[in-house]
Amino acid sequence: MKKEFMIHGSILCLILGSGVYMFYLMRGNIQTQMIVGISTTLAYICWGIIHHMMVGNLHKKIVIEYMLIGVIALVLMLTLSL
């Protein structure tokens, strides 16, 4: 079980790390930063749903939580890019 959580955590770090890195690389190009932000947010939401589905505790509240956190992060990223 511990190995499974390490793999899931590594995948999450890869998703978020690559999103931040790409967002930084595309500084000055707001449209591309929006695409990177939206892609990272969607990947984060999908990861959360898949992770909780595999663990066996996927509920509607968890999906809503991941969506809200993703939207808040997206708004923050897009605010920083302006």
One Martini backbone bead per residue (centre of mass of N, CA, C, O) as a GRO file, in nm:
protein
   82
    1MET     BB    1   0.056   0.063  -0.020
    2LYS     BB    2   0.297   0.258  -0.001
    3LYS     BB    3   0.387   0.233  -0.296
    4GLU     BB    4   0.128   0.347  -0.419
    5PHE     BB    5   0.151   0.632  -0.288
    6MET     BB    6   0.424   0.700  -0.417
    7ILE     BB    7   0.326   0.691  -0.707
    8HIS     BB    8   0.097   0.897  -0.683
    9GLY     BB    9   0.275   1.129  -0.577
   10SER     BB   10   0.465   1.138  -0.822
   11ILE     BB   11   0.253   1.208  -1.030
   12LEU     BB   12   0.161   1.470  -0.901
   13CYS     BB   13   0.438   1.611  -0.910
   14LEU     BB   14   0.465   1.595  -1.217
   15ILE     BB   15   0.219   1.758  -1.293
   16LEU     BB   16   0.280   2.018  -1.125
   17GLY     BB   17   0.574   2.067  -1.211
   18SER     BB   18   0.524   2.088  -1.518
   19GLY     BB   19   0.323   2.320  -1.500
   20VAL     BB   20   0.510   2.529  -1.370
   21TYR     BB   21   0.736   2.517  -1.579
   22MET     BB   22   0.565   2.592  -1.830
   23PHE     BB   23   0.458   2.856  -1.719
   24TYR     BB   24   0.739   2.987  -1.698
   25LEU     BB   25   0.832   2.951  -1.999
   26MET     BB   26   0.556   3.122  -2.098
   27ARG     BB   27   0.634   3.393  -2.041
   28GLY     BB   28   0.440   3.647  -2.211
   29ASN     BB   29   0.226   3.409  -2.294
   30ILE     BB   30  -0.093   3.403  -2.211
   31GLN     BB   31  -0.231   3.184  -2.383
   32THR     BB   32  -0.036   2.953  -2.308
   33GLN     BB   33  -0.077   2.974  -2.003
   34MET     BB   34  -0.375   2.898  -2.011
   35ILE     BB   35  -0.335   2.616  -2.127
   36VAL     BB   36  -0.152   2.511  -1.903
   37GLY     BB   37  -0.348   2.563  -1.668
   38ILE     BB   38  -0.582   2.391  -1.771
   39SER     BB   39  -0.426   2.125  -1.805
   40THR     BB   40  -0.333   2.100  -1.511
   41THR     BB   41  -0.612   2.102  -1.384
   42LEU     BB   42  -0.726   1.854  -1.532
   43ALA     BB   43  -0.507   1.656  -1.435
   44TYR     BB   44  -0.565   1.691  -1.133
   45ILE     BB   45  -0.858   1.597  -1.136
   46CYS     BB   46  -0.809   1.320  -1.264
   47TRP     BB   47  -0.615   1.218  -1.051
   48GLY     BB   48  -0.809   1.234  -0.809
   49ILE     BB   49  -1.022   1.041  -0.917
   50ILE     BB   50  -0.839   0.796  -0.967
   51HIS     BB   51  -0.722   0.769  -0.686
   52HIS     BB   52  -0.998   0.732  -0.530
   53MET     BB   53  -1.090   0.490  -0.695
   54MET     BB   54  -0.853   0.300  -0.614
   55VAL     BB   55  -0.899   0.327  -0.301
   56GLY     BB   56  -1.238   0.358  -0.248
   57ASN     BB   57  -1.327   0.699  -0.186
   58LEU     BB   58  -1.540   0.795  -0.396
   59HIS     BB   59  -1.698   1.115  -0.400
   60LYS     BB   60  -1.865   1.395  -0.466
   61LYS     BB   61  -1.705   1.578  -0.268
   62ILE     BB   62  -1.425   1.518  -0.387
   63VAL     BB   63  -1.475   1.623  -0.670
   64ILE     BB   64  -1.548   1.910  -0.585
   65GLU     BB   65  -1.284   1.974  -0.443
   66TYR     BB   66  -1.096   1.944  -0.690
   67MET     BB   67  -1.241   2.156  -0.860
   68LEU     BB   68  -1.206   2.401  -0.670
   69ILE     BB   69  -0.899   2.394  -0.648
   70GLY     BB   70  -0.847   2.418  -0.952
   71VAL     BB   71  -0.989   2.691  -0.993
   72ILE     BB   72  -0.824   2.856  -0.793
   73ALA     BB   73  -0.549   2.801  -0.926
   74LEU     BB   74  -0.625   2.919  -1.202
   75VAL     BB   75  -0.686   3.205  -1.110
   76LEU     BB   76  -0.406   3.258  -0.994
   77MET     BB   77  -0.241   3.210  -1.250
   78LEU     BB   78  -0.391   3.422  -1.430
   79THR     BB   79  -0.327   3.663  -1.248
   80LEU     BB   80  -0.011   3.639  -1.272
   81SER     BB   81  -0.005   3.673  -1.598
   82LEU     BB   82  -0.104   3.990  -1.611
   0.00000   0.00000   0.00000
